[in-house]
Amino acid sequence: MRLRRLKIFQILFPIGDDAQESLERFITIGALRACASSRDLDAAKHIHWQQIDRLMDDLHASNTLVSVYAKCKSMADARSVFDAMANRNAVSWNSLIAGYVDNGMEHLALESFSWMRSSGFEPDGRSLLAAIKACSSLAAAVEEDDGRKEVCPEIMNFASAVHSQARARRFDSEDVFVASALVDFYAKCGRMAQARQVFDKITHPNVVSWTTLINGYADSGDGELALEAFGRMLLSGCQADSRAFVAVLMACSILATKGRAPAKQNGGKNIKEKCLQRGVAIHSLVEERHCGSDPFVASTLVDMYTNCGSLDDARNVFDKMPSHGVVSWTALVMGYAENGSGEIALELFSRMIFEGCDPNPRTYVAALVACGSLAALQTGKQLVHALVCKAGVESEVYVANSLVNFYGTCGSMGDAEQVFDSVKNKTVFTWSAMIEGYSHQGDARHVFATFWKMKDEGQGILPGNAASPQD
């Protein structure tokens, strides 16, 4: 469309050759950028091959093509254009590296970063940022796969080298985006001391860097330090946004979860009560900043209130939401289930399905907790377990563990054994749920047999959680 308009313009207003060339170049690049915005790969390829000679002879146009193909999720085409370029600059390399990161090809991003350096190009803020993000994604993938935060030495060494390059040019203190990415990387590796060191060197931290630090503390289970960082952020004059509120509300939830036991501290106040007071104060800030309509903030508020045991507040927030997603539904169902209101939890679970919201694995766990608290064997088996199988999530370890625990609580050990035997990668929680089920039935023989079988298969014992033959 833009090229056709160009031809009409040329007929109506003839101009010189040089001006015409510049105009054609301007409109062609504009058309390519429009393709990137709409993610229209076919249109981008059409323009590319129509204008191939002009585009490949123009460094700016070639860089635009690399970026467009990357945004259209065609890194093979982006790499093909990059390889065909007679000349490259920092923008060329940055477009390729960032493209690999954005398309989940982190290893290729790091290879390209090394290739750039060996080709004599010094990384700038954008290339350093892309390399750090690639390392962070790889670190998060390790945690997601096996539940640990032990990043492989190669990634740690690469990230350390990138950090050194950033430090040498003061990007780690003066470029808030690079510095925030470094904080995020160390947080994902479980190295909050290093994350804090990087953060403390940032010349002018913004809400992104503060939120990254708060998230790091929350994800590592240190809610107190997350709340302390949030307080420091406010004292510094930095205004919280929706992401910051989500992070600090998660920290409140983490602390409340740790305080579910009736432990007393700070003048005899229950931990959950103290968390609730903090959560209410943060909620008031949310309203002041007009962030309460954000669905992520609202869902996190529901989760925080349920973890603090304030179901009325949780329901009030939930009912005010214009629409409900699986996160808010699950938080509410789990809250009622864990606070002794199993019937309401199951009612909400049924309503959620009726309204067309598909449960996720955590929702099924919440429904099973509710069924277990009511000893509702038939509901759990015929409704929840059937839906679990229909959704194909019965192999999810947390769902399987909850099924074993549910059947054991209801005294249906045959069903518990059937689910237990189907679990390929049993965890200590899977074994413990089975042992607890036999214990509920007074079946000492199976308690001992399962315990020693667990030990023979190399599973450890969780102090204070797993059952043992001596219990």
SVG drawing of the C-alpha trace seen along z (x, -y; Angstrom):
<svg xmlns="http://www.w3.org/2000/svg" viewBox="-22 -18 61 73">
<polyline fill="none" stroke="black" stroke-width="0.4" points="0.0,0.0 2.8,-2.4 4.7,-1.6 1.7,-2.2 1.1,-5.6 4.8,-6.4 4.2,-5.8 1.1,-8.0 3.1,-10.7 5.9,-10.4 3.5,-11.0 1.9,-14.0 5.0,-15.6 8.1,-14.6 11.4,-15.1 15.1,-14.6 16.8,-11.2 18.6,-11.7 15.5,-12.9 13.4,-10.1 16.0,-7.5 15.8,-8.9 12.0,-9.0 11.8,-5.4 14.3,-4.3 12.3,-6.1 9.0,-4.6 10.4,-1.1 11.9,-1.1 8.7,-2.5 6.8,0.4 9.1,2.9 8.7,1.4 4.9,1.7 5.4,5.4 7.3,5.8 4.5,4.1 1.9,6.3 4.2,9.4 3.4,9.9 6.2,12.2 4.8,12.7 4.6,9.0 8.1,8.4 9.5,11.1 7.5,9.6 9.1,6.2 12.5,7.8 12.6,9.6 11.0,6.7 13.7,4.3 16.5,6.8 19.3,4.9 18.5,1.6 18.0,3.1 21.2,5.2 23.3,2.3 22.0,0.1 23.4,0.8 20.5,-0.9 18.0,1.0 19.8,4.3 19.8,3.7 16.0,3.0 15.5,6.3 17.3,8.3 15.2,6.6 12.0,7.1 12.6,10.8 13.5,11.3 10.2,9.6 8.3,11.8 9.9,14.8 11.9,15.9 15.5,16.0 16.6,18.1 15.7,15.2 17.3,12.7 20.5,14.7 20.5,15.1 20.3,11.3 23.0,10.8 25.3,13.3 24.8,11.6 25.7,8.1 29.0,6.8 29.4,4.4 28.1,4.5 28.0,2.1 27.0,2.4 23.3,2.1 23.6,5.1 25.1,7.3 22.6,6.0 19.6,6.7 20.8,10.3 21.7,11.0 18.5,9.4 16.5,11.3 17.9,14.6 17.0,13.7 13.5,12.6 12.9,15.9 14.1,18.1 17.4,19.0 19.7,18.0 22.6,20.2 22.8,18.7 22.6,15.2 25.6,15.9 27.5,17.5 26.7,14.4 27.9,12.1 31.2,13.9 31.4,13.8 30.8,10.0 33.7,9.5 36.1,11.7 35.2,9.7 36.5,6.6 33.2,4.9 33.0,3.8 29.6,4.4 27.5,1.4 24.6,1.2 22.1,2.9 24.3,5.9 25.3,6.2 21.7,6.1 20.8,8.8 23.6,11.1 22.7,10.7 19.0,11.5 20.1,14.6 22.0,15.7 19.0,15.0 16.7,17.1 19.1,20.0 19.4,19.6 15.6,19.6 15.3,22.7 17.6,24.6 15.5,23.7 12.3,24.7 13.6,28.1 14.9,29.4 13.7,27.0 17.2,25.9 19.1,22.7 22.5,24.3 23.3,22.7 26.0,24.5 29.5,23.1 29.7,22.2 26.7,19.8 28.0,18.3 31.5,17.8 29.9,16.2 27.8,13.9 30.7,12.9 32.7,12.0 29.8,9.9 29.5,8.3 33.2,7.4 32.8,5.8 29.8,3.8 31.8,2.7 34.8,1.6 32.6,-0.9 30.4,-1.8 27.3,-0.3 26.7,1.6 26.1,-1.6 25.2,-4.3 22.9,-2.2 19.9,-1.4 18.7,1.2 21.9,3.2 22.3,2.9 18.7,4.1 19.3,7.1 22.4,8.0 20.3,7.8 17.8,10.1 20.4,12.6 22.0,13.0 18.5,13.2 17.6,16.0 20.8,17.8 19.8,17.5 22.7,15.1 20.9,12.3 24.1,10.9 25.6,10.3 22.3,8.9 22.2,6.5 25.9,5.4 25.0,4.6 21.9,2.7 23.7,0.6 26.1,-0.7 23.3,-1.9 23.6,-5.7 19.9,-6.4 17.7,-3.3 14.3,-3.5 11.1,-1.5 12.3,1.3 15.5,1.8 13.7,1.6 11.1,4.1 13.7,6.5 15.4,6.4 12.0,6.9 11.1,9.8 14.5,11.4 14.0,11.4 10.4,12.6 11.4,15.5 14.2,16.5 11.7,16.7 13.0,13.7 9.8,11.7 11.2,9.4 14.0,8.1 11.5,7.7 9.3,5.5 12.3,3.6 13.4,2.9 9.9,1.7 10.0,-0.7 13.3,-2.0 12.0,-2.5 9.1,-4.7 11.5,-6.6 13.7,-7.4 10.8,-9.1 10.4,-6.4 6.7,-5.7 5.5,-2.1 3.8,-0.8 1.7,2.3 4.7,4.6 6.2,3.3 2.9,3.9 2.6,7.4 6.2,8.1 5.7,6.7 2.2,8.4 3.9,11.7 6.4,11.0 3.5,10.6 2.0,13.9 5.3,15.7 5.6,14.4 2.0,15.3 2.5,18.8 5.5,19.3 3.3,18.0 0.5,20.5 1.6,22.3 0.5,20.4 3.9,19.0 4.1,15.8 6.6,13.0 6.9,9.2 4.9,8.6 2.7,11.7 1.3,10.8 0.6,13.7 2.8,13.6 -0.2,13.8 -1.9,10.9 1.2,8.8 1.4,9.7 -2.3,8.8 -1.6,5.4 1.2,4.8 -1.0,6.1 -3.8,3.7 -1.3,0.8 0.0,1.8 -3.6,2.2 -4.3,-1.4 -1.2,-2.5 -2.5,-0.4 -5.8,-2.4 -3.9,-5.7 -2.0,-4.9 -5.1,-3.7 -3.5,-0.3 -6.4,1.8 -7.9,2.4 -4.8,4.1 -5.8,7.8 -2.4,9.0 -2.4,6.7 -6.0,7.7 -5.2,11.4 -2.2,11.0 -4.3,9.1 -6.7,12.0 -3.8,14.4 -2.3,12.2 -5.6,11.9 -6.3,15.7 -2.8,16.5 -3.3,14.1 -6.6,15.8 -8.8,12.8 -11.3,14.4 -13.8,11.6 -11.2,9.1 -10.1,11.6 -13.7,12.1 -14.3,8.3 -11.4,7.8 -12.4,10.7 -16.0,9.5 -14.9,6.1 -12.8,7.4 -14.4,6.8 -13.3,10.2 -11.6,13.2 -8.7,15.3 -7.5,18.6 -5.0,17.0 -7.7,15.1 -10.1,18.1 -7.4,20.4 -6.3,18.1 -9.8,17.8 -10.6,21.6 -7.3,22.4 -7.9,19.8 -11.3,21.3 -10.0,24.8 -7.0,24.1 -9.1,22.1 -11.6,24.8 -14.4,23.8 -14.2,26.7 -17.9,26.5 -17.4,22.9 -14.2,23.8 -15.9,26.5 -18.8,24.2 -16.4,21.7 -14.5,24.4 -17.8,25.5 -18.7,21.9 -15.3,21.2 -15.8,24.1 -19.4,23.1 -18.2,19.6 -15.7,21.1 -12.4,20.6 -10.2,23.6 -8.4,24.7 -4.7,25.0 -2.8,27.7 -2.8,25.5 -6.6,25.1 -7.0,28.9 -4.7,29.1 -7.0,26.6 -10.1,28.5 -8.5,31.8 -7.6,30.0 -11.2,29.0 -12.4,32.5 -10.0,33.9 -11.1,31.5 -14.7,32.7 -13.8,36.4 -15.8,36.0 -14.5,39.1 -17.0,39.3 -16.8,35.6 -13.0,35.8 -12.9,39.0 -15.8,38.5 -15.5,34.8 -12.0,33.5 -9.9,36.6 -12.0,37.0 -11.3,33.4 -7.6,33.9 -7.5,36.8 -9.5,35.0 -7.1,32.0 -4.1,34.4 -2.3,33.1 -2.4,36.2 1.3,36.6 2.1,33.2 3.9,34.1 2.0,31.7 -1.3,32.9 -0.3,36.5 0.9,35.9 -2.4,34.2 -4.4,37.1 -2.4,39.6 -2.9,37.4 -6.6,36.9 -7.3,40.7 -5.2,41.4 -7.2,38.9 -10.5,40.4 -9.3,43.9 -9.3,45.1 -5.9,46.7 -6.5,48.7 -7.0,45.5 -4.0,43.9 -1.8,46.9 -3.0,46.7 -2.1,43.1 1.2,43.6 2.3,46.4 1.6,44.2 4.0,41.5 7.3,41.9 9.4,39.3 8.3,39.7 9.5,37.0 9.7,37.2 6.3,35.6 4.8,38.4 6.2,41.0 5.2,39.0 1.6,38.7 1.5,42.5 3.0,43.1 0.5,40.6 -2.4,42.4 -1.4,45.7 -0.9,44.1 -4.4,42.6 -5.7,46.2 -3.5,47.5 -1.8,49.8 1.6,50.0 2.8,52.8 2.5,50.7 3.8,47.7 7.1,49.5 7.2,51.2 6.7,47.9 9.2,46.1 12.0,48.6 11.2,48.8 11.5,45.0 14.9,45.2 16.0,48.0 15.2,45.8 17.4,43.0 14.7,40.5 15.5,38.3 13.3,37.3 11.8,33.9 12.2,33.0 8.9,32.4 6.9,33.3 7.5,36.8 6.2,39.7 8.6,42.2 8.1,45.6 8.7,44.1 5.7,41.8"/>
</svg>
